[in-house]
């Protein structure tokens, strides 16, 4: 009988394996990207335009008369991406653009009343949650993140030009 009792006894529960450091970091990346995605979707559902468009609109509202090149620099974008945002905002009648008097190649952007109403109801931060959170980190943390993410980018053999493509480039 002792052998039958032993066969009915439950095996000891396995001890949880120590957390795999790579899996733990991957979960952290997922948390970051999910927070960014959630913000993108909340902006779109609350105001009907993309978070990128809200950010660009906020830049125009903060600097009336800004040009497309200045907007691109303020948002750290390629000029063609900023031009696409300007086109979308113009088509939605959220901004107006006027050619410069002296230099007809230059364009000066202004928010419309409708654009200002959209901004008034858009969730903050206009820049997005990731750039906003990064701005609040101390310089030593940012330096460490930059170094460590640089190592990860090297390990991925990622295209260095990929950094010019915003996270929301395919957002719709």
C-alpha positions as CSV (number, residue, x, y, z in Angstrom):
1,X,0.0,0.0,0.0
2,X,2.7,2.5,0.7
3,X,3.6,2.5,-3.0
4,X,0.0,3.3,-4.0
5,X,-0.1,6.2,-1.6
6,X,3.1,7.5,-3.1
7,X,1.7,7.3,-6.6
8,X,-1.4,9.3,-5.5
9,X,0.5,12.1,-3.9
10,X,0.8,15.3,-5.9
11,X,4.2,16.1,-7.2
12,X,5.7,19.2,-5.6
13,X,4.8,22.4,-7.4
14,X,7.6,23.5,-9.6
15,X,9.4,26.6,-8.4
16,X,8.9,29.6,-10.7
17,X,11.9,30.0,-12.8
18,X,13.8,33.3,-12.3
19,X,12.4,35.9,-14.8
20,X,14.2,35.7,-18.1
21,X,15.8,39.2,-18.3
22,X,15.2,39.4,-22.1
23,X,11.5,38.5,-21.6
24,X,11.2,41.1,-18.8
25,X,12.6,43.8,-21.1
26,X,10.4,42.7,-23.9
27,X,7.3,43.1,-21.7
28,X,8.5,46.6,-20.8
29,X,8.7,47.5,-24.5
30,X,5.2,46.1,-25.0
31,X,4.0,48.3,-22.1
32,X,5.6,51.4,-23.7
33,X,4.1,50.6,-27.2
34,X,0.7,49.8,-25.8
35,X,0.7,53.1,-23.9
36,X,1.6,54.9,-27.1
37,X,-1.0,53.0,-29.2
38,X,-3.7,53.7,-26.5
39,X,-2.9,57.4,-26.7
40,X,-3.1,57.4,-30.5
41,X,-6.5,55.7,-30.5
42,X,-7.9,57.9,-27.8
43,X,-6.9,61.1,-29.7
44,X,-8.4,59.7,-32.9
45,X,-11.7,58.7,-31.2
46,X,-12.1,62.0,-29.2
47,X,-11.3,64.5,-31.9
48,X,-11.5,62.7,-35.2
49,X,-8.0,63.4,-36.4
50,X,-4.7,61.5,-35.8
51,X,-2.4,62.3,-32.9
52,X,0.2,63.4,-35.4
53,X,-2.2,65.9,-36.9
54,X,-3.0,67.2,-33.4
55,X,0.7,67.6,-32.6
56,X,1.3,69.5,-35.8
57,X,-1.8,71.6,-35.2
58,X,-0.6,72.4,-31.7
59,X,2.7,73.5,-33.2
60,X,1.0,75.8,-35.7
61,X,-1.3,77.2,-32.9
62,X,1.7,77.9,-30.7
63,X,3.7,79.6,-33.5
64,X,1.2,81.2,-36.0
65,X,3.0,81.9,-39.3
66,X,5.3,78.9,-38.9
67,X,6.6,77.4,-42.1
68,X,6.6,73.8,-43.2
69,X,10.4,73.5,-42.7
70,X,10.1,75.0,-39.2
71,X,7.2,72.6,-38.4
72,X,9.4,69.7,-39.6
73,X,12.2,70.8,-37.3
74,X,9.9,71.4,-34.3
75,X,8.5,67.8,-34.7
76,X,11.8,66.3,-35.7
77,X,10.4,65.0,-39.0
78,X,11.4,64.9,-42.6
79,X,10.0,67.8,-44.5
80,X,7.9,65.6,-46.7
81,X,6.2,64.1,-43.7
82,X,5.5,67.6,-42.4
83,X,4.1,68.5,-45.8
84,X,1.8,65.5,-45.7
85,X,0.5,66.6,-42.3
86,X,0.0,70.1,-43.5
87,X,-2.0,68.8,-46.5
88,X,-4.2,66.7,-44.2
89,X,-4.8,69.6,-41.8
90,X,-5.6,72.0,-44.7
91,X,-8.0,69.5,-46.3
92,X,-9.7,69.1,-42.9
93,X,-9.9,73.0,-42.7
94,X,-7.9,73.0,-39.4
95,X,-5.2,75.3,-40.7
96,X,-4.7,77.7,-43.5
97,X,-1.6,78.3,-45.5
98,X,-0.6,81.5,-47.2
99,X,2.3,82.1,-49.6
100,X,4.9,84.6,-48.4
101,X,4.8,88.1,-49.8
102,X,8.5,88.5,-50.4
103,X,9.3,84.8,-51.2
104,X,6.4,83.1,-52.9
105,X,8.0,79.7,-52.2
106,X,7.5,80.1,-48.4
107,X,4.3,79.1,-46.8
108,X,2.9,80.5,-43.5
109,X,0.6,78.3,-41.5
110,X,-2.3,79.6,-39.3
111,X,-4.8,77.6,-37.2
112,X,-8.4,78.1,-38.1
113,X,-11.2,78.5,-35.5
114,X,-12.2,74.9,-36.2
115,X,-8.6,73.8,-35.6
116,X,-8.5,75.7,-32.3
117,X,-11.7,73.9,-31.2
118,X,-10.2,70.6,-32.1
119,X,-7.2,71.4,-29.9
120,X,-9.4,72.5,-27.1
121,X,-10.9,69.0,-26.8
122,X,-7.9,67.0,-27.8
123,X,-6.3,64.8,-25.0
124,X,-2.9,66.0,-23.7
125,X,-0.1,65.8,-24.3
126,X,-0.3,67.0,-27.9
127,X,3.3,65.7,-28.5
128,X,2.2,62.2,-27.5
129,X,2.9,60.3,-24.4
130,X,6.3,58.9,-25.3
131,X,8.0,62.3,-26.2
132,X,6.3,63.8,-23.2
133,X,7.6,61.1,-20.8
134,X,11.1,61.3,-22.2
135,X,11.1,65.1,-21.7
136,X,10.4,64.5,-18.0
137,X,13.3,62.1,-17.5
138,X,16.5,63.4,-16.0
139,X,19.6,63.9,-18.2
140,X,21.5,60.9,-16.7
141,X,18.6,58.5,-17.4
142,X,18.2,59.8,-20.9
143,X,22.0,59.3,-21.5
144,X,21.7,55.7,-20.2
145,X,18.7,55.0,-22.3
146,X,20.4,56.5,-25.4
147,X,23.5,54.3,-24.9
148,X,21.5,51.1,-24.1
149,X,19.0,51.6,-27.0
150,X,22.0,52.3,-29.3
151,X,23.4,48.8,-28.3
152,X,20.0,47.2,-29.0
153,X,19.8,49.0,-32.4
154,X,23.2,47.7,-33.3
155,X,22.2,44.2,-32.3
156,X,19.1,44.5,-34.4
157,X,21.2,45.7,-37.3
158,X,18.4,48.3,-37.7
159,X,18.4,50.8,-40.5
160,X,19.8,54.0,-39.1
161,X,17.4,55.9,-41.3
162,X,14.5,54.2,-39.6
163,X,14.7,56.7,-36.8
164,X,13.4,59.3,-39.2
165,X,10.1,57.4,-39.6
166,X,7.7,58.4,-36.8
167,X,5.9,55.7,-34.8
168,X,2.6,57.0,-36.1
169,X,3.6,56.9,-39.8
170,X,1.1,54.2,-40.6
171,X,-1.5,55.4,-38.2
172,X,-5.0,55.7,-39.7
